[in-house]
């Protein structure tokens, strides 16, 4: 055997064949460094994807998931090691829309959501039925959950209709609002509020009982809020507030009683008809449209004052009016037309252009005449 053959033989004994190599053979620290540049939901998806397939992570099996050392390395963030908040709105909508119930289930299991997660927002997860929320069953630490599937200031009218099911999710929510439950804020899907199945009424009553037991006091008058009205604007009535949480600002979470919320002189808590959120005057101003009677927060739009009639109008009630004197509502300008000032300015512009063309033509003639005289003198 020559020296070349010996060297090749030794090399084959030291280096594994390409078929035996796997990305998980890399040091765990490399994956942890990569995870630092990802949003939290992406980190969780990354950790689940890099974990060896296991039957225990599937919905069909209730066994506990034991994260591998690689998974733990990825989930351990350098700057913030806590998983008490998980918002799928931090990732691209196209990715969130692809997540299945299996994906959500695996993520919640791997981050130990039942013992850690306090705030969950399923923004963009339109492809789930809710079965993936099973790891939250019986949670006593979850305080906020947003099931609307949209961002805070986005329309809740989703097409096609999302798959999230009341029959699947409401039993989980009922297990969370027990006597030891910590749930304080919930945002329900609009399709649920429109369908209004009997199980919805039962859940609203359970949540209202939990809120009543907490005796939240008004920030302004210091009176217990539940002594003046119900938690979900009386969840069993037929008004447009069915299933919408009352008394608290959606941003600062401060509580206000019904009197202070609606009193004209105070008006401290107003509902936006666009995003259907309640906001106090300190967090987000909400303006009123005199044309359609809708209220709109500054994140969803603005109102203007009509130059002709003086009423305030929102973007949906704006008139099409080409006028530099100011905005107009659709009542004063129902169709597109030019105002007198614009017509006058256009006529002046046309006249000036005609005069300019005449002057240019005169200069051109003079230049031709001068050129002709110059050529004659040379001859």
N, C-alpha and C positions, 0 to 999 in steps of 0.2 A: 504493500500500500504506500503510495507516494505521499509527500507532505500536503498536497492540495486536498487529497481525499480525506486525510486525517483532520484537517482544519474544518472542512465541510461537515464531517461527522460530529465533531465537537459542537459546532454551531447549531446543528439540528437538535442536540440534546439540551441546549441552554434556552433557545428561543421556541416558544409555543407556535404551533401552526396557526395561520390566520383564522381557521374555523373555530379555534378555541378561545380567541380573543373576544372580549365584550366591553362595552363602554363603562360598565360598572367596575371593571378592573382598575380604573383610574382612582387616584387618591380621593377620599371624600372631601378634602379641603378645596379641591378644584371646583366641585359642584356648589359648595357653599359660597365661594367667591363669585361664581356666575349668578347665583340667586340674589346677591346684593343689588343687582341692577334691574330686578324685576319687581312689579307690583305684587302685593300680597296674594291676590288670587292666582296670579301666574306662578308664584313660588309654590303654592299649595298644589297646583296642577303639575308643576315640574317634579315635585317630590313624589306624588302619586305615580306619575309616568315612569320615574326612574326606579320605583320599587318593584321587585320581582313579583309577577302575577301571583295572586293568592286567592283562594276560594273564600277566605274569611273577609275579604273586602267587598264582596258582592252582596246585593240586596237579599238574595235568596238564603243567606247564611247569617245568623245572628251572633256568630263568634266574635270575640274581641280582636281588634286589629292591633298587632304589636309592631310599630314602626321599626324598620331596620336602622342600623347605624348610619347608612347613607341618607335615609329619609330624615332622620333627626338632624344630621349635619345641614341639610338643605333648609329645613324648617327653622333652624336656629339663626335668627337674623342678628347681624352685628349691632345695628342701631336700636332696634326694637324687637326684643325677643317675645313679646306678648302677642297672642292671637285672640284677644278679647273683642276685636273689631274685624269684620270681614265684609267688604263691599265689592261685589262683582262689577260695579260701575267703574272700578279702577282699571279694567281691562277693555280691550276693543269689543264693540258690540257683536262683531262677527264671530269672535271666539266665545263670548258668553252665550250666544244663540246656539252654539254647537254642543254645549255641555248637556249631558244626560243626567238622569237621576242616579245612575251608577257613579258618575263623576262626582256629583255633589255629595253623595253618601260617603265615598272614599275620602274626600277632602275633609268632611266633618269628623270622620272617625280618626283620621291621622292627626288632626290638630286637637283631639280630645275636646270637641266642642261642648259636650254635655257638662263638663266641669270648668271650662274656660270662657267660651264665647258669650259675650254680653250684648253685642250688636251685630245683626245680620241684615244685609240688603241684597236681594236677589235681582238686582238691576240687569236687565237684558237676558235673563235665563228663561226665555219663552218656550223652550223645548222640554221642560220638566213638568211632571204631573204633581210632584210634591213628595213622592215616595222617598226621594233622597234625603228628606228632612228627618227621617226616622231616628238618627242619632241624637236629635234634640228632645226626644220623647222623655217627659218628666224633668226637664231642666229646671233648676231653681236659681240659676245665675243669669239667664237670658233676660235682658231688660228691654231691648228694642228689636223689632223685626219688621222689615218692609217687604211685603209680598206683592206690591203693585207691579213689579217687573220693569218699571221705568224710572228715570232720574227724577229728582225732586221737582223740577220745573218743566217736565215733559208731559205731553198729553197722554192720558191713560187709555185712550182709544187705540187699541192695538189690533192690527190686521196682519195675518189672519188671527182669529181669536186664540189666545194662549191656552195651553193644555192644562195648566195648574187646576187641580180639582178640589172642591170643597170636601167631598167624601173622603179624600185621602188626607188632607192637611188639617181639617178642623179637629179630628180626634187628637192629633199631636198638640195643637194649640190648647185644647181643653186640658191636656195633661200638664201644660205649662202654667195655666192660670189657677192651679189648685191653691190650697191654703198657704203653702210655703212658696208660692210663685213670686218671681221678681219682675214679671213683665209689666212695663209701664206705658209703652207706646207701641202701637201696631198700625200699619198701613195695609189695608186689604185691597185685593184686586178689584177693579171696577166691574168686571164681569160678574163677580160674586154679588156685589151690591145691587146689580141690576136683576140678577136671577132671584135673589132673596129666598133661598130654600129654607125650610123650617130649622135645619141645623144651624143656620146663620143666626137666627133669632136666639136660639139657645146659647150659642157662644157669646153673643153680645150681652145677654143677661148675666152670664158667668163673669165676664170681664168687668161689667159694671159693678157687680157685687164686690169683686176684688178691689176696684178703685174706691168704692164707697168705704170699705174697711180701712183705707189709708188716710182718710180725712184730710185730703189736700186742701190747703188754705189759699185764698186769693192773695196775690202779691200786693194788691192795692188796699183792700178793705179788711184783710185778715179774717174773713169769714169762710167757714168750710164750704167749698164749692158745691158739694152734693146736696146742701141744704136748699139750693136755689134752682137746681136743674139736674138732669141726668147726664151720665158720662158720654153717651153716644148720641146726643140730641134726641133721646128716647128712641132707641133702636128699633122699636116695633111700629113706628108711624110710617107714613108714606111720603114724607117730604124728601127733598133732594139731599139732605144731610144723613140719610140712612147709611150706617156703617162707617161714618167719619168720626174720628175721635174729637172730643170737645174739651174746652177749658185750658188747653196748653198750647203754647207757641211751638211750632214745628222746628224751630231753630234753637232757642235758648231753653225750651222745656219749662218755662215758668208757667204757673197756673193762675187763671183768672176766673172769677165767678161769672154767672150768666148776666148779672146786672152790670158789672163793670165791663164785661165784654161787649155789650150791645148799647150801652148808654151813649147818646149822641155827644155829650160834653167830654166823655172820656174816649170811647171808641178804641180801646187799647188792644183789641184782638179782632182781626178781620179775616174773612175767608176769601181766598182768590178763586174765581170761577174757572180759571184756566187750569191750574195745577191742583186745585181743591185742597190746598194747604191753609192752615191758620197761622197768621203771623202777627206778632205784637208790633206796635209802632216803633219800638226801639231797634228791632232787628231788620224789618223790611217794610217799607211804606207800601200801602195798597190804595190805589185810586179808584174812583167811581165813574162809570160811563153813564151820562144822562140819557143817551139814546137807547141802549139795550138793557140798562139796569144791571149790568155785570160789573163785578169788581175784579181788578187785575193788579197783581203785585208787580213791582218794578223789575223783577227777573223775567216775567212773562210778557211784559209790554208796558206801554205808557199811555197816558191820556193827554189830549191837547184841548185847547179852548178855541171854538169856532170864531173866526174873525167877524162873521155876519151876525149870528144869533147869540154867541157867547156861551153856549152849552159846552160841557166837557164830553169828549168822545174818544173811544178807543180805536185801535187800528182797524178793527172789523167794521167800524162805523164811519171811517174816513171817506170823504168825497173825493172824486177825481176832478181836480180843479187846477188848471195851469195858471196860477196867479202868484205873483211875487209879494202880494200884500199880506199873506198869512195863510194858515191852514183853514180848511172848511169841512164841516160835517157832511154826511151824505144827504141830509135834508136840504141844505142850502146849495149843494152841488151834486145832484143825483147822477148826472152824466158828465162826460168830459167836454168842456168847452173853454174857450179862451176868454179871459176877462178883457175889459176895454183897455186897461193899461198895457197889457201884453200886445193887443192888436195895434195900438198906437205906436208902441216901440218897434214892432215889426214893420209897420208902414214907413216909419222914419228910417229904419235900416235899409229897406228896399230903395227909398229915395236917395240915400247916401251912396248906395252901391251903384245906382244909375248915374249919378253925378260923377262918381269916381271913374266909371267906364268911359264917360264922355271926355273927361280930362285925359285919360290914358290914350284914347283915340286921337285927340288933338295933339298930344306930344308925339305920337307916332308919325302923324302927318308932317309935323315940323321937322322931325328928324329925317324923314325921307327927302323933304325939300332941301334941307341943309346939305345932305349928302350929294344930291344932284348938282347943286351949285358948286360944291367943292370939286367934283369930277369935271365940270365944264371949265373951271379955271385952270386945271392941270393941263387940259388939252390946249 
